[in-house]
Amino acid sequence: MTGSKVVIVTGGTFGIGHDITLGLAERGHHVVAFGLDARQISSTADGSVTRLRDEVAQRELPVDVLEADVADAEAVASVVDFTATRHGRIDALVNNAAIGPLGTILDTDEETFDRILAVNLKGPYLCSRAVVPHLRQVGGGSIVNIGSGSGWGKPNMAAYSASKGGMFALSAATAYDFFHDRIRVNTVVPGGGGIASGITAGRLGGNNPMAGAGAHGSAAGRPVTGTDVANVVGFLISDAAETVSGTVVDVGCFSHQGGPVQRRESA
């Protein structure tokens, strides 16, 4: 299928997910975005579902906004059923929903550890499992997983790093498993220390000094934005990327390879 796609975006109501939702809709794709309206651990998102509904209605964008927990199998199934019934097909899935409390293994309690893994790793598993049969029905499609450079291990991010490391492995395994079904699976790593994401702001009480003056930035000479990530996601779900699978695309400062690149000091 060329042109417009039907795309599910998890965590699509806030932060990078919000920008992905709008970016895809502005390209003419039909987006079903879902998230939770209540503030989650390490998040500043209150009422994001309600606000996004108002925003897409005002802008007349092709977006359906649902409230659902990505870690709940029944809720995920309901979102997928809604999408297939409303649009008659599903062409792509963007696994973006994540929470990212800081902490070492000593100061991360068991309940928090379980919740991080449930949202960040079990969620993509549940959503991919529910969507793959629909992608098969239409002869293929695309899954884009939003990763993190912390998946290779970062200080004070034990549980989050574990979940994002698992995402790299899950992405690669899924790409192999459904290669012959023409289902492409790729991972996008945002930022590299300079993106004003919802997770980063939530960790730091609503502030993100990494996105301001002195941020590491990107090869573009500025910090990365959610729109930059949305542009890459838009490419990966498009027919122009029909041969691209099993890749990691770093949108920022090589953060999946040990970055970010440090800020250049003044001469």
Secondary structure, 3 states (H helix, E strand, C coil): CCCCCEEEEECCCCHHHHHHHHHHHHCCCEEEEEECCCCCCCCCCCCHHHHHHHHHHHHCCCEEEEECCCCCHHHHHHHHHHHHHHHCCCCEEEECCCCCCCECCCCCCHHHHHHHHHHHHHHHHHHHHHHHHHHHHCCCEEEEEECCHHHHCCCCEHHHHHHHHHHHHHHHHHHHHCHHHCEEEEEEEEECCCCCCHHHHHHCCCCCHHHCCCCCCCCCCCCCCHHHHHHHHHHHCCHHHCCCCCCEEEEECCHHHCCCCCCCCCC
